[in-house]
Structure formats: C-alpha cells, structure tokens
C-alpha cells in the first residue's frame, strides 16, 4: 500500500445528508470493536 492507494468504503444511506457523507462514517463504534473495516 502506498500514499496513492485508493481505499473504498460502503456507506449506509442514512449516513448521507444533502448528497454528502457525514463524518460518522469514519468513526468506529463498539459494534465494530472500535476498528474501521477495510480490505487491502
């Protein structure tokens, strides 16, 4: 992985307001064991 690597994340529609994603998408939750998911 380099600084140019593009990481994609699915976003639930409830986290989209006025066509833009909210910062909540990038906050890990206890349900996620306080970790963001990603695939490398």
mmCIF file as Biopython writes it, N, C-alpha, C and O atoms, coordinates in Angstrom:
data_model
#
loop_
_atom_site.group_PDB
_atom_site.id
_atom_site.type_symbol
_atom_site.label_atom_id
_atom_site.label_alt_id
_atom_site.label_comp_id
_atom_site.label_asym_id
_atom_site.label_entity_id
_atom_site.label_seq_id
_atom_site.pdbx_PDB_ins_code
_atom_site.Cartn_x
_atom_site.Cartn_y
_atom_site.Cartn_z
_atom_site.occupancy
_atom_site.B_iso_or_equiv
_atom_site.auth_seq_id
_atom_site.auth_asym_id
_atom_site.pdbx_PDB_model_num
ATOM 1   N N  . UNK A ? 1  ? 0.852   -1.166 0.000  1.0 0.0 1  A 1 
ATOM 2   C CA . UNK A ? 1  ? 0.000   0.000  0.000  1.0 0.0 1  A 1 
ATOM 3   C C  . UNK A ? 1  ? 0.900   1.232  0.000  1.0 0.0 1  A 1 
ATOM 4   O O  . UNK A ? 1  ? 1.921   1.273  0.687  1.0 0.0 1  A 1 
ATOM 5   N N  . UNK A ? 2  ? 0.504   2.234  -0.782 1.0 0.0 2  A 1 
ATOM 6   C CA . UNK A ? 2  ? 1.255   3.481  -0.853 1.0 0.0 2  A 1 
ATOM 7   C C  . UNK A ? 2  ? 0.319   4.651  -0.570 1.0 0.0 2  A 1 
ATOM 8   O O  . UNK A ? 2  ? -0.882  4.453  -0.382 1.0 0.0 2  A 1 
ATOM 9   N N  . UNK A ? 3  ? 0.855   5.855  -0.539 1.0 0.0 3  A 1 
ATOM 10  C CA . UNK A ? 3  ? 0.020   7.035  -0.295 1.0 0.0 3  A 1 
ATOM 11  C C  . UNK A ? 3  ? -0.979  7.264  -1.419 1.0 0.0 3  A 1 
ATOM 12  O O  . UNK A ? 3  ? -1.927  8.031  -1.257 1.0 0.0 3  A 1 
ATOM 13  N N  . UNK A ? 4  ? -0.777  6.608  -2.554 1.0 0.0 4  A 1 
ATOM 14  C CA . UNK A ? 4  ? -1.695  6.744  -3.683 1.0 0.0 4  A 1 
ATOM 15  C C  . UNK A ? 4  ? -2.744  5.639  -3.741 1.0 0.0 4  A 1 
ATOM 16  O O  . UNK A ? 4  ? -3.574  5.622  -4.650 1.0 0.0 4  A 1 
ATOM 17  N N  . UNK A ? 5  ? -2.715  4.710  -2.774 1.0 0.0 5  A 1 
ATOM 18  C CA . UNK A ? 5  ? -3.665  3.611  -2.754 1.0 0.0 5  A 1 
ATOM 19  C C  . UNK A ? 5  ? -5.059  4.142  -2.433 1.0 0.0 5  A 1 
ATOM 20  O O  . UNK A ? 5  ? -5.251  4.873  -1.461 1.0 0.0 5  A 1 
ATOM 21  N N  . UNK A ? 6  ? -6.013  3.768  -3.255 1.0 0.0 6  A 1 
ATOM 22  C CA . UNK A ? 6  ? -7.398  4.179  -3.067 1.0 0.0 6  A 1 
ATOM 23  C C  . UNK A ? 6  ? -8.117  3.129  -2.238 1.0 0.0 6  A 1 
ATOM 24  O O  . UNK A ? 6  ? -8.147  1.958  -2.617 1.0 0.0 6  A 1 
ATOM 25  N N  . UNK A ? 7  ? -8.695  3.530  -1.116 1.0 0.0 7  A 1 
ATOM 26  C CA . UNK A ? 7  ? -9.465  2.625  -0.267 1.0 0.0 7  A 1 
ATOM 27  C C  . UNK A ? 7  ? -10.934 2.996  -0.401 1.0 0.0 7  A 1 
ATOM 28  O O  . UNK A ? 7  ? -11.295 4.170  -0.314 1.0 0.0 7  A 1 
ATOM 29  N N  . UNK A ? 8  ? -11.780 1.992  -0.613 1.0 0.0 8  A 1 
ATOM 30  C CA . UNK A ? 8  ? -13.207 2.220  -0.774 1.0 0.0 8  A 1 
ATOM 31  C C  . UNK A ? 8  ? -13.949 1.713  0.449  1.0 0.0 8  A 1 
ATOM 32  O O  . UNK A ? 8  ? -13.541 0.735  1.075  1.0 0.0 8  A 1 
ATOM 33  N N  . UNK A ? 9  ? -15.036 2.382  0.782  1.0 0.0 9  A 1 
ATOM 34  C CA . UNK A ? 9  ? -15.828 2.000  1.934  1.0 0.0 9  A 1 
ATOM 35  C C  . UNK A ? 9  ? -17.298 2.116  1.580  1.0 0.0 9  A 1 
ATOM 36  O O  . UNK A ? 9  ? -17.723 3.123  1.013  1.0 0.0 9  A 1 
ATOM 37  N N  . UNK A ? 10 ? -18.087 1.087  1.910  1.0 0.0 10 A 1 
ATOM 38  C CA . UNK A ? 10 ? -19.520 1.173  1.704  1.0 0.0 10 A 1 
ATOM 39  C C  . UNK A ? 10 ? -20.103 2.133  2.729  1.0 0.0 10 A 1 
ATOM 40  O O  . UNK A ? 10 ? -19.675 2.160  3.882  1.0 0.0 10 A 1 
ATOM 41  N N  . UNK A ? 11 ? -21.074 2.912  2.303  1.0 0.0 11 A 1 
ATOM 42  C CA . UNK A ? 11 ? -21.702 3.889  3.186  1.0 0.0 11 A 1 
ATOM 43  C C  . UNK A ? 11 ? -23.208 3.648  3.196  1.0 0.0 11 A 1 
ATOM 44  O O  . UNK A ? 11 ? -23.857 3.660  2.150  1.0 0.0 11 A 1 
ATOM 45  N N  . UNK A ? 12 ? -23.752 3.432  4.383  1.0 0.0 12 A 1 
ATOM 46  C CA . UNK A ? 12 ? -25.198 3.253  4.519  1.0 0.0 12 A 1 
ATOM 47  C C  . UNK A ? 12 ? -25.889 4.563  4.158  1.0 0.0 12 A 1 
ATOM 48  O O  . UNK A ? 12 ? -25.416 5.632  4.546  1.0 0.0 12 A 1 
ATOM 49  N N  . UNK A ? 13 ? -26.994 4.502  3.427  1.0 0.0 13 A 1 
ATOM 50  C CA . UNK A ? 13 ? -27.695 5.724  3.015  1.0 0.0 13 A 1 
ATOM 51  C C  . UNK A ? 13 ? -28.070 6.661  4.168  1.0 0.0 13 A 1 
ATOM 52  O O  . UNK A ? 13 ? -28.226 7.864  3.955  1.0 0.0 13 A 1 
ATOM 53  N N  . UNK A ? 14 ? -28.214 6.133  5.366  1.0 0.0 14 A 1 
ATOM 54  C CA . UNK A ? 14 ? -28.568 7.001  6.496  1.0 0.0 14 A 1 
ATOM 55  C C  . UNK A ? 14 ? -27.421 7.933  6.893  1.0 0.0 14 A 1 
ATOM 56  O O  . UNK A ? 14 ? -27.624 8.892  7.636  1.0 0.0 14 A 1 
ATOM 57  N N  . UNK A ? 15 ? -26.211 7.643  6.390  1.0 0.0 15 A 1 
ATOM 58  C CA . UNK A ? 15 ? -25.053 8.490  6.683  1.0 0.0 15 A 1 
ATOM 59  C C  . UNK A ? 15 ? -24.772 9.496  5.571  1.0 0.0 15 A 1 
ATOM 60  O O  . UNK A ? 15 ? -23.692 10.084 5.516  1.0 0.0 15 A 1 
ATOM 61  N N  . UNK A ? 16 ? -25.746 9.690  4.690  1.0 0.0 16 A 1 
ATOM 62  C CA . UNK A ? 16 ? -25.626 10.658 3.598  1.0 0.0 16 A 1 
ATOM 63  C C  . UNK A ? 16 ? -26.651 11.764 3.823  1.0 0.0 16 A 1 
ATOM 64  O O  . UNK A ? 16 ? -27.845 11.500 3.957  1.0 0.0 16 A 1 
ATOM 65  N N  . UNK A ? 17 ? -26.176 12.993 3.861  1.0 0.0 17 A 1 
ATOM 66  C CA . UNK A ? 17 ? -27.062 14.149 4.019  1.0 0.0 17 A 1 
ATOM 67  C C  . UNK A ? 17 ? -26.762 15.147 2.919  1.0 0.0 17 A 1 
ATOM 68  O O  . UNK A ? 17 ? -25.610 15.529 2.717  1.0 0.0 17 A 1 
ATOM 69  N N  . UNK A ? 18 ? -27.791 15.566 2.213  1.0 0.0 18 A 1 
ATOM 70  C CA . UNK A ? 18 ? -27.640 16.516 1.105  1.0 0.0 18 A 1 
ATOM 71  C C  . UNK A ? 18 ? -26.609 16.040 0.082  1.0 0.0 18 A 1 
ATOM 72  O O  . UNK A ? 18 ? -25.866 16.847 -0.477 1.0 0.0 18 A 1 
ATOM 73  N N  . UNK A ? 19 ? -26.566 14.731 -0.160 1.0 0.0 19 A 1 
ATOM 74  C CA . UNK A ? 19 ? -25.663 14.179 -1.158 1.0 0.0 19 A 1 
ATOM 75  C C  . UNK A ? 19 ? -24.222 14.022 -0.719 1.0 0.0 19 A 1 
ATOM 76  O O  . UNK A ? 19 ? -23.367 13.652 -1.523 1.0 0.0 19 A 1 
ATOM 77  N N  . UNK A ? 20 ? -23.938 14.300 0.553  1.0 0.0 20 A 1 
ATOM 78  C CA . UNK A ? 20 ? -22.566 14.177 1.065  1.0 0.0 20 A 1 
ATOM 79  C C  . UNK A ? 20 ? -22.550 13.225 2.253  1.0 0.0 20 A 1 
ATOM 80  O O  . UNK A ? 20 ? -23.495 13.179 3.041  1.0 0.0 20 A 1 
ATOM 81  N N  . UNK A ? 21 ? -21.454 12.459 2.371  1.0 0.0 21 A 1 
ATOM 82  C CA . UNK A ? 21 ? -21.359 11.558 3.513  1.0 0.0 21 A 1 
ATOM 83  C C  . UNK A ? 21 ? -21.045 12.353 4.779  1.0 0.0 21 A 1 
ATOM 84  O O  . UNK A ? 21 ? -20.384 13.391 4.729  1.0 0.0 21 A 1 
ATOM 85  N N  . UNK A ? 22 ? -21.529 11.852 5.904  1.0 0.0 22 A 1 
ATOM 86  C CA . UNK A ? 22 ? -21.267 12.509 7.185  1.0 0.0 22 A 1 
ATOM 87  C C  . UNK A ? 22 ? -19.996 11.943 7.805  1.0 0.0 22 A 1 
ATOM 88  O O  . UNK A ? 22 ? -19.534 10.870 7.418  1.0 0.0 22 A 1 
ATOM 89  N N  . UNK A ? 23 ? -19.445 12.653 8.749  1.0 0.0 23 A 1 
ATOM 90  C CA . UNK A ? 23 ? -18.207 12.198 9.400  1.0 0.0 23 A 1 
ATOM 91  C C  . UNK A ? 23 ? -18.433 10.925 10.213 1.0 0.0 23 A 1 
ATOM 92  O O  . UNK A ? 23 ? -17.475 10.234 10.559 1.0 0.0 23 A 1 
ATOM 93  N N  . UNK A ? 24 ? -19.685 10.613 10.518 1.0 0.0 24 A 1 
ATOM 94  C CA . UNK A ? 24 ? -19.991 9.412  11.292 1.0 0.0 24 A 1 
ATOM 95  C C  . UNK A ? 24 ? -19.472 8.149  10.590 1.0 0.0 24 A 1 
ATOM 96  O O  . UNK A ? 24 ? -19.177 7.151  11.247 1.0 0.0 24 A 1 
ATOM 97  N N  . UNK A ? 25 ? -19.364 8.192  9.278  1.0 0.0 25 A 1 
ATOM 98  C CA . UNK A ? 25 ? -18.867 7.054  8.506  1.0 0.0 25 A 1 
ATOM 99  C C  . UNK A ? 25 ? -17.456 6.666  8.945  1.0 0.0 25 A 1 
ATOM 100 O O  . UNK A ? 25 ? -17.081 5.496  8.870  1.0 0.0 25 A 1 
ATOM 101 N N  . UNK A ? 26 ? -16.679 7.640  9.401  1.0 0.0 26 A 1 
ATOM 102 C CA . UNK A ? 26 ? -15.278 7.396  9.735  1.0 0.0 26 A 1 
ATOM 103 C C  . UNK A ? 26 ? -15.038 7.205  11.226 1.0 0.0 26 A 1 
ATOM 104 O O  . UNK A ? 26 ? -13.893 7.151  11.674 1.0 0.0 26 A 1 
ATOM 105 N N  . UNK A ? 27 ? -16.114 7.103  11.989 1.0 0.0 27 A 1 
ATOM 106 C CA . UNK A ? 27 ? -15.974 6.881  13.439 1.0 0.0 27 A 1 
ATOM 107 C C  . UNK A ? 27 ? -16.278 5.429  13.779 1.0 0.0 27 A 1 
ATOM 108 O O  . UNK A ? 27 ? -17.402 4.973  13.571 1.0 0.0 27 A 1 
ATOM 109 N N  . UNK A ? 28 ? -15.309 4.704  14.291 1.0 0.0 28 A 1 
ATOM 110 C CA . UNK A ? 28 ? -15.583 3.321  14.686 1.0 0.0 28 A 1 
ATOM 111 C C  . UNK A ? 28 ? -16.530 3.281  15.879 1.0 0.0 28 A 1 
ATOM 112 O O  . UNK A ? 28 ? -16.548 4.196  16.702 1.0 0.0 28 A 1 
ATOM 113 N N  . UNK A ? 29 ? -17.299 2.233  15.960 1.0 0.0 29 A 1 
ATOM 114 C CA . UNK A ? 29 ? -18.270 2.078  17.043 1.0 0.0 29 A 1 
ATOM 115 C C  . UNK A ? 29 ? -17.947 0.820  17.847 1.0 0.0 29 A 1 
ATOM 116 O O  . UNK A ? 29 ? -17.186 -0.028 17.383 1.0 0.0 29 A 1 
ATOM 117 N N  . UNK A ? 30 ? -18.512 0.692  19.039 1.0 0.0 30 A 1 
ATOM 118 C CA . UNK A ? 30 ? -18.293 -0.533 19.818 1.0 0.0 30 A 1 
ATOM 119 C C  . UNK A ? 30 ? -18.723 -1.780 19.037 1.0 0.0 30 A 1 
ATOM 120 O O  . UNK A ? 30 ? -18.110 -2.839 19.170 1.0 0.0 30 A 1 
ATOM 121 N N  . UNK A ? 31 ? -19.778 -1.652 18.225 1.0 0.0 31 A 1 
ATOM 122 C CA . UNK A ? 31 ? -20.234 -2.781 17.413 1.0 0.0 31 A 1 
ATOM 123 C C  . UNK A ? 31 ? -19.127 -3.258 16.465 1.0 0.0 31 A 1 
ATOM 124 O O  . UNK A ? 31 ? -19.042 -4.444 16.145 1.0 0.0 31 A 1 
ATOM 125 N N  . UNK A ? 32 ? -18.292 -2.333 16.026 1.0 0.0 32 A 1 
ATOM 126 C CA . UNK A ? 32 ? -17.176 -2.648 15.129 1.0 0.0 32 A 1 
ATOM 127 C C  . UNK A ? 32 ? -15.887 -2.928 15.891 1.0 0.0 32 A 1 
ATOM 128 O O  . UNK A ? 32 ? -14.802 -2.944 15.310 1.0 0.0 32 A 1 
ATOM 129 N N  . UNK A ? 33 ? -16.015 -3.147 17.190 1.0 0.0 33 A 1 
ATOM 130 C CA . UNK A ? 33 ? -14.856 -3.350 18.063 1.0 0.0 33 A 1 
ATOM 131 C C  . UNK A ? 33 ? -13.899 -2.158 17.985 1.0 0.0 33 A 1 
ATOM 132 O O  . UNK A ? 33 ? -12.683 -2.310 18.101 1.0 0.0 33 A 1 
ATOM 133 N N  . UNK A ? 34 ? -14.477 -0.973 17.786 1.0 0.0 34 A 1 
ATOM 134 C CA . UNK A ? 34 ? -13.742 0.290  17.691 1.0 0.0 34 A 1 
ATOM 135 C C  . UNK A ? 34 ? -12.660 0.282  16.610 1.0 0.0 34 A 1 
ATOM 136 O O  . UNK A ? 34 ? -11.627 0.935  16.751 1.0 0.0 34 A 1 
ATOM 137 N N  . UNK A ? 35 ? -12.909 -0.468 15.523 1.0 0.0 35 A 1 
ATOM 138 C CA . UNK A ? 35 ? -11.980 -0.529 14.409 1.0 0.0 35 A 1 
ATOM 139 C C  . UNK A ? 35 ? -12.759 -0.259 13.118 1.0 0.0 35 A 1 
ATOM 140 O O  . UNK A ? 35 ? -13.890 -0.718 12.959 1.0 0.0 35 A 1 
ATOM 141 N N  . UNK A ? 36 ? -12.141 0.492  12.199 1.0 0.0 36 A 1 
ATOM 142 C CA . UNK A ? 36 ? -12.743 0.665  10.887 1.0 0.0 36 A 1 
ATOM 143 C C  . UNK A ? 36 ? -12.430 -0.560 10.039 1.0 0.0 36 A 1 
ATOM 144 O O  . UNK A ? 36 ? -11.339 -1.125 10.117 1.0 0.0 36 A 1 
ATOM 145 N N  . UNK A ? 37 ? -13.397 -0.955 9.237  1.0 0.0 37 A 1 
ATOM 146 C CA . UNK A ? 37 ? -13.157 -2.101 8.361  1.0 0.0 37 A 1 
ATOM 147 C C  . UNK A ? 37 ? -12.588 -1.622 7.040  1.0 0.0 37 A 1 
ATOM 148 O O  . UNK A ? 37 ? -12.926 -0.543 6.553  1.0 0.0 37 A 1 
ATOM 149 N N  . UNK A ? 38 ? -11.721 -2.441 6.469  1.0 0.0 38 A 1 
ATOM 150 C CA . UNK A ? 38 ? -11.188 -2.165 5.135  1.0 0.0 38 A 1 
ATOM 151 C C  . UNK A ? 38 ? -10.612 -3.441 4.587  1.0 0.0 38 A 1 
ATOM 152 O O  . UNK A ? 38 ? -10.310 -4.377 5.327  1.0 0.0 38 A 1 
ATOM 153 N N  . UNK A ? 39 ? -10.464 -3.467 3.290  1.0 0.0 39 A 1 
ATOM 154 C CA . UNK A ? 39 ? -9.908  -4.615 2.607  1.0 0.0 39 A 1 
ATOM 155 C C  . UNK A ? 39 ? -8.675  -4.169 1.872  1.0 0.0 39 A 1 
ATOM 156 O O  . UNK A ? 39 ? -8.725  -3.200 1.114  1.0 0.0 39 A 1 
ATOM 157 N N  . UNK A ? 40 ? -7.570  -4.847 2.076  1.0 0.0 40 A 1 
ATOM 158 C CA . UNK A ? 40 ? -6.310  -4.494 1.403  1.0 0.0 40 A 1 
ATOM 159 C C  . UNK A ? 40 ? -5.984  -5.563 0.387  1.0 0.0 40 A 1 
ATOM 160 O O  . UNK A ? 40 ? -4.965  -5.473 -0.299 1.0 0.0 40 A 1 
#
